């Protein structure tokens, strides 16, 4: 069993699984199938708690990569024909801004050994093959009672080591109540695994935002639709215990991403705008030592006086504005008419005075 030199993974996974089983055996008994199911669930929780700091770094790195997209596009345009210079400048940009493109995949890579280890351990729990019993007890340090208890563990009549694609004879060897019960339990768990995988991928796209690059957009669609579709087929080859592990991982990821999206909303999101409201309100608050001016009871609020003042100012502005051509013509005519009448009156006065002189001369 040590050909691939992965015994350290199998031993570590076995140790965590068995420690949780020892704890649940105190409550549920050593032969309880629910105790083994809960051991798998808490194996997931243990791994995810250990990887939580890595998950936070993944979020920060993805946000940094998202903010650097304009600069990356500018470098791509500048060094369009020089691939070596482009790679050098991009690495310098990532180093300067402390962004790591590989950080987004690190949590997934770290969970792969856990999945492989649990898949291998549950696959070789087979009471019909003595060589597996020897490997589990001598290499992975399982006790014989723990091995037989895991082999007999069931959930709704389906052994946790059984698979959807197992034959009726193998299911009989594993102690299944009926092939139909195994098919039903496995089908429900596989469907749940596919749906939760799709939801978690959708959350990841919401967290990072849709990719502007066509190649990255294609990868997002592949992860969104391709991975759940592949699990629909490959899920028939997984032991029921591994499917339980995958579903638990997805549910934990959904809750974790919901928490992170709420605490660390994407830049420019709705939550980010809500977070800015207290700062704006604080800026509008009265300064320390200044008495706030509240309107007295029965008085008109100061806010309502502003429109009136604005209306008065607008009226005054309109009155002082240049008159139109039609409006200017009226005073012009009046001035012309007044000047004409005034000239006529001035002309008539000397004529009357001259007439009086002539009358006086005749006298």
C-alpha positions as CSV (number, residue, x, y, z in Angstrom):
1,X,0.0,0.0,0.0
2,X,3.0,2.3,0.1
3,X,3.9,2.3,-3.6
4,X,2.8,5.9,-4.1
5,X,4.4,7.1,-0.9
6,X,1.2,8.6,0.3
7,X,1.0,6.7,3.6
8,X,1.5,10.0,5.6
9,X,-1.7,11.3,4.1
10,X,-3.7,8.1,4.9
11,X,-2.3,8.0,8.4
12,X,-3.1,11.7,9.1
13,X,-6.7,11.3,7.8
14,X,-7.2,8.1,9.7
15,X,-5.9,9.7,12.9
16,X,-8.3,12.7,12.7
17,X,-11.2,10.4,11.7
18,X,-10.6,8.0,14.5
19,X,-10.2,10.7,17.2
20,X,-13.6,12.2,16.2
21,X,-15.1,8.7,16.3
22,X,-13.7,8.1,19.8
23,X,-15.5,11.3,20.9
24,X,-18.8,10.4,19.3
25,X,-18.6,6.8,20.5
26,X,-19.0,8.2,24.1
27,X,-22.3,9.7,23.1
28,X,-23.7,7.3,20.4
29,X,-21.8,4.1,21.0
30,X,-19.0,2.4,19.1
31,X,-21.2,0.6,16.6
32,X,-23.4,3.6,15.6
33,X,-23.4,4.4,11.9
34,X,-24.3,8.0,12.8
35,X,-21.2,8.2,14.8
36,X,-19.1,7.4,11.7
37,X,-21.1,9.9,9.6
38,X,-20.5,12.6,12.2
39,X,-16.8,11.7,12.3
40,X,-16.6,12.4,8.6
41,X,-18.5,15.7,9.0
42,X,-16.2,16.9,11.7
43,X,-13.2,15.8,9.7
44,X,-14.3,18.4,7.2
45,X,-14.8,21.0,9.8
46,X,-11.4,20.4,11.3
47,X,-9.7,20.7,7.9
48,X,-11.7,23.9,7.0
49,X,-10.9,25.6,10.3
50,X,-7.2,24.9,9.7
51,X,-7.4,26.3,6.2
52,X,-9.5,29.4,7.1
53,X,-6.5,31.8,7.2
54,X,-5.5,30.5,3.8
55,X,-9.1,31.2,2.6
56,X,-8.9,34.8,3.9
57,X,-5.6,35.3,2.0
58,X,-7.3,33.9,-1.1
59,X,-10.0,36.5,-0.8
60,X,-7.5,39.4,-0.4
61,X,-5.4,38.2,-3.3
62,X,-8.4,37.9,-5.6
63,X,-9.5,41.4,-4.7
64,X,-6.0,42.7,-5.3
65,X,-5.9,40.9,-8.7
66,X,-9.3,42.4,-9.5
67,X,-8.1,46.0,-8.8
68,X,-4.9,45.4,-10.9
69,X,-6.9,44.4,-14.1
70,X,-6.6,47.9,-15.7
71,X,-2.8,48.0,-15.2
72,X,-2.5,44.4,-16.5
73,X,-4.5,45.4,-19.7
74,X,-2.2,48.4,-20.1
75,X,0.9,46.2,-19.9
76,X,-0.7,43.8,-22.4
77,X,-1.2,46.6,-24.9
78,X,2.3,48.0,-24.3
79,X,4.1,44.7,-24.7
80,X,1.8,43.1,-27.2
81,X,4.6,41.5,-29.3
82,X,7.1,41.0,-26.5
83,X,5.9,38.1,-24.3
84,X,9.1,37.9,-22.2
85,X,9.0,41.6,-21.2
86,X,5.2,41.3,-20.5
87,X,5.8,38.4,-18.1
88,X,8.6,40.3,-16.4
89,X,6.6,43.5,-16.0
90,X,3.5,41.6,-14.7
91,X,5.6,39.7,-12.1
92,X,7.1,43.0,-11.0
93,X,3.6,44.5,-10.7
94,X,2.3,41.5,-8.7
95,X,5.4,41.7,-6.4
96,X,5.0,45.5,-5.9
97,X,1.2,45.2,-5.1
98,X,1.6,42.0,-3.1
99,X,-0.8,40.0,-5.3
100,X,-0.4,36.3,-5.9
101,X,-2.3,34.8,-8.9
102,X,-1.8,31.3,-7.5
103,X,-3.3,32.1,-4.2
104,X,-6.8,31.7,-5.6
105,X,-6.2,28.0,-6.2
106,X,-4.3,27.2,-3.0
107,X,-7.2,26.2,-0.7
108,X,-8.4,23.8,-3.4
109,X,-4.9,22.3,-3.8
110,X,-4.6,21.8,0.0
111,X,-7.9,20.0,0.1
112,X,-7.0,17.5,-2.6
113,X,-4.8,15.3,-0.3
114,X,-7.7,15.2,2.2
115,X,-10.1,14.0,-0.5
116,X,-7.6,11.4,-1.8
117,X,-6.8,10.2,1.7
118,X,-10.5,9.7,2.7
119,X,-11.4,8.1,-0.6
120,X,-8.5,5.6,-0.2
121,X,-9.3,4.8,3.4
122,X,-13.0,4.2,2.8
123,X,-12.3,2.2,-0.4
124,X,-10.2,-0.4,1.3
125,X,-12.6,-0.9,4.2
126,X,-13.7,-4.2,2.8
127,X,-14.3,-7.2,5.2
128,X,-14.1,-9.6,2.3
129,X,-10.4,-8.8,1.5
130,X,-7.9,-9.7,4.3
131,X,-5.0,-7.7,2.7
132,X,-7.0,-4.5,3.3
133,X,-7.5,-5.4,6.9
134,X,-3.7,-6.0,7.3
135,X,-2.9,-2.6,5.7
136,X,-5.4,-0.7,7.8
137,X,-4.2,-2.3,11.1
138,X,-0.5,-2.4,10.4
139,X,0.2,0.7,8.2
140,X,-2.6,3.1,9.2
141,X,-2.8,2.1,12.9
142,X,-6.5,1.1,13.0
143,X,-7.6,-1.2,15.7
144,X,-9.5,-4.3,14.6
145,X,-12.7,-3.2,16.4
146,X,-12.5,0.2,14.6
147,X,-12.1,-1.5,11.2
148,X,-15.0,-3.9,11.7
149,X,-17.1,-1.0,13.1
150,X,-16.5,1.2,10.0
151,X,-17.2,-1.7,7.7
152,X,-20.6,-2.2,9.4
153,X,-21.5,1.5,9.6
154,X,-24.7,2.4,7.7
155,X,-26.8,5.4,7.0
156,X,-30.5,4.6,6.2
157,X,-29.5,1.0,5.5
158,X,-26.7,1.9,3.1
159,X,-23.1,1.2,4.2
160,X,-20.8,4.3,4.1
161,X,-18.3,2.3,2.1
162,X,-20.8,1.3,-0.6
163,X,-21.0,3.0,-4.0
164,X,-23.9,3.8,-6.3
165,X,-22.4,1.6,-9.0
166,X,-21.7,-1.5,-6.8
167,X,-23.2,-4.8,-7.9
168,X,-25.8,-6.6,-5.8
169,X,-23.3,-9.3,-4.7
170,X,-20.8,-6.7,-3.4
171,X,-23.6,-4.8,-1.6
172,X,-24.5,-8.1,0.0
173,X,-20.9,-8.6,1.2
174,X,-20.9,-5.1,2.7
175,X,-24.1,-5.9,4.6
176,X,-26.5,-3.6,2.8
177,X,-30.1,-4.0,3.7
178,X,-31.1,-3.9,0.0
179,X,-29.6,-2.7,-3.2
180,X,-32.5,-0.3,-3.6
181,X,-31.8,1.5,-0.3
182,X,-28.1,2.0,-1.4
183,X,-29.2,3.4,-4.8
184,X,-31.7,5.7,-3.2
185,X,-29.4,7.1,-0.5
186,X,-26.5,7.4,-3.0
187,X,-28.7,9.1,-5.6
188,X,-30.0,11.7,-3.1
189,X,-26.5,12.5,-1.9
190,X,-25.1,12.7,-5.4
191,X,-27.8,15.1,-6.4
192,X,-27.2,17.2,-3.3
193,X,-23.4,17.2,-4.1
194,X,-24.1,18.5,-7.7
195,X,-26.5,21.2,-6.6
196,X,-24.3,22.5,-3.7
197,X,-21.2,22.4,-6.0
198,X,-23.0,24.6,-8.5
199,X,-24.1,27.0,-5.8
200,X,-20.6,27.3,-4.4
201,X,-19.2,28.0,-7.8
202,X,-21.9,30.7,-8.4
203,X,-20.9,32.3,-5.1
204,X,-17.2,32.3,-6.1
205,X,-18.1,34.2,-9.3
206,X,-20.2,36.7,-7.3
207,X,-17.3,37.1,-5.0
208,X,-14.7,37.8,-7.6
209,X,-17.0,39.3,-10.3
210,X,-17.4,38.2,-13.9
211,X,-14.1,38.0,-15.8
212,X,-13.5,40.6,-18.6
213,X,-10.9,38.4,-20.3
214,X,-12.7,35.9,-22.7
215,X,-10.3,33.1,-21.7
216,X,-11.0,33.7,-18.0
217,X,-14.8,33.9,-18.7
218,X,-14.6,30.5,-20.4
219,X,-12.8,29.0,-17.4
220,X,-15.5,30.5,-15.1
221,X,-18.3,28.8,-17.2
222,X,-16.3,25.6,-17.2
223,X,-16.1,25.6,-13.4
224,X,-19.7,26.7,-13.1
225,X,-21.3,24.0,-15.4
226,X,-18.5,21.5,-16.1
227,X,-17.6,20.5,-12.6
228,X,-21.2,19.8,-11.4
229,X,-21.8,17.9,-14.7
230,X,-18.7,15.8,-14.1
231,X,-19.7,15.0,-10.5
232,X,-23.0,13.7,-11.8
233,X,-21.1,11.0,-13.6
234,X,-18.2,10.4,-11.3
235,X,-20.3,10.5,-8.1
236,X,-21.5,6.9,-8.9
237,X,-17.8,5.8,-8.3
238,X,-17.5,7.5,-4.9
239,X,-18.2,5.7,-1.6
240,X,-21.1,7.1,0.2
241,X,-18.8,8.4,2.9
242,X,-16.8,10.4,0.4
243,X,-20.0,11.9,-1.0
244,X,-21.0,12.9,2.5
245,X,-17.5,14.5,2.8
246,X,-18.1,16.5,-0.4
247,X,-21.6,17.6,0.5
248,X,-20.3,18.8,3.9
249,X,-17.4,20.6,2.3
250,X,-19.8,22.4,0.0
251,X,-22.2,23.4,2.7
252,X,-19.3,24.7,4.8
253,X,-18.0,26.6,1.8
254,X,-21.4,28.2,1.2
255,X,-21.6,29.4,4.8
256,X,-18.0,30.6,4.9
257,X,-18.4,32.5,1.6
258,X,-21.6,34.1,2.8
259,X,-19.9,35.3,5.9
260,X,-16.9,36.6,4.1
261,X,-19.0,38.4,1.4
262,X,-20.9,40.1,4.2
263,X,-17.8,41.1,6.2
264,X,-15.6,41.8,3.2
265,X,-18.0,43.0,0.4
266,X,-16.6,43.4,-3.1
267,X,-15.4,46.9,-4.1
268,X,-18.3,49.0,-5.4
269,X,-21.0,46.6,-4.1
270,X,-24.2,47.5,-2.4
271,X,-22.8,46.5,1.0
272,X,-19.8,48.7,0.4
273,X,-22.1,51.7,-0.3
274,X,-24.0,51.0,2.9
275,X,-20.8,51.0,4.8
276,X,-20.1,54.6,3.6
277,X,-23.3,56.0,5.1
278,X,-22.0,56.3,8.7
279,X,-18.9,58.2,7.5
280,X,-21.1,60.7,5.5
281,X,-23.4,61.2,8.5
282,X,-20.4,61.8,10.7
283,X,-19.1,64.4,8.3
284,X,-22.5,66.2,8.3
285,X,-22.7,66.2,12.1
286,X,-22.0,69.5,14.0
287,X,-18.4,70.0,15.1
288,X,-17.4,69.6,18.8
289,X,-18.2,72.7,20.8
290,X,-20.8,74.0,18.3
291,X,-24.4,74.1,19.5
292,X,-26.7,72.4,17.0
293,X,-29.4,74.8,15.6
294,X,-32.7,73.0,16.0
295,X,-35.9,74.8,14.9
296,X,-38.1,76.0,17.8
297,X,-41.5,74.5,18.3
298,X,-44.0,76.0,16.0
299,X,-41.4,77.8,13.9
300,X,-40.8,77.1,10.3
301,X,-37.8,74.8,9.7
302,X,-34.7,76.4,8.3
303,X,-34.7,73.9,5.5
304,X,-38.0,75.3,4.2
305,X,-36.6,78.8,4.1
306,X,-34.0,77.8,1.7
307,X,-36.3,77.3,-1.3
308,X,-38.0,80.7,-0.5
309,X,-34.6,82.4,-0.5
310,X,-33.7,80.7,-3.7
311,X,-37.0,81.8,-5.2
312,X,-36.4,85.4,-4.2
313,X,-32.9,85.4,-5.5
314,X,-34.1,83.9,-8.7
315,X,-36.7,86.6,-9.0
316,X,-34.2,89.3,-8.4
317,X,-31.9,87.8,-11.0
318,X,-34.7,87.7,-13.5
319,X,-35.5,91.4,-12.9
320,X,-31.9,92.4,-13.4
321,X,-31.5,90.3,-16.5
322,X,-31.3,92.0,-19.9
323,X,-34.6,92.7,-21.4
324,X,-35.6,91.0,-24.6
325,X,-35.9,92.9,-27.9
326,X,-39.7,93.3,-27.6
327,X,-39.5,94.5,-24.0
328,X,-36.8,97.0,-24.8
329,X,-38.8,98.5,-27.7
330,X,-41.5,99.8,-25.4
331,X,-39.4,102.1,-23.3
332,X,-37.6,103.2,-26.4
333,X,-40.8,104.3,-28.0
334,X,-41.8,106.1,-24.9
335,X,-38.5,107.9,-24.7
336,X,-38.8,108.9,-28.3
337,X,-42.3,110.0,-27.9
338,X,-41.4,112.0,-24.8
339,X,-38.5,113.7,-26.6
340,X,-40.7,114.6,-29.5
341,X,-43.5,116.0,-27.4
342,X,-40.9,117.9,-25.3
343,X,-39.4,119.4,-28.4
344,X,-42.7,120.5,-29.7
345,X,-43.5,122.2,-26.4
346,X,-40.2,124.0,-26.3
347,X,-40.7,125.2,-29.8
348,X,-44.2,126.5,-29.0
349,X,-43.1,128.5,-26.0
350,X,-40.8,131.0,-28.0
351,X,-43.6,131.4,-30.5
352,X,-46.0,132.5,-27.8
353,X,-43.5,134.9,-26.4
354,X,-42.8,136.4,-29.8
355,X,-46.6,136.9,-30.3
356,X,-46.8,138.8,-27.0
357,X,-44.0,141.1,-28.0
358,X,-45.7,141.9,-31.3
359,X,-48.9,142.7,-29.5
360,X,-47.1,144.9,-27.1
361,X,-45.4,146.8,-29.9
362,X,-48.6,147.6,-31.5
363,X,-49.8,149.0,-28.3
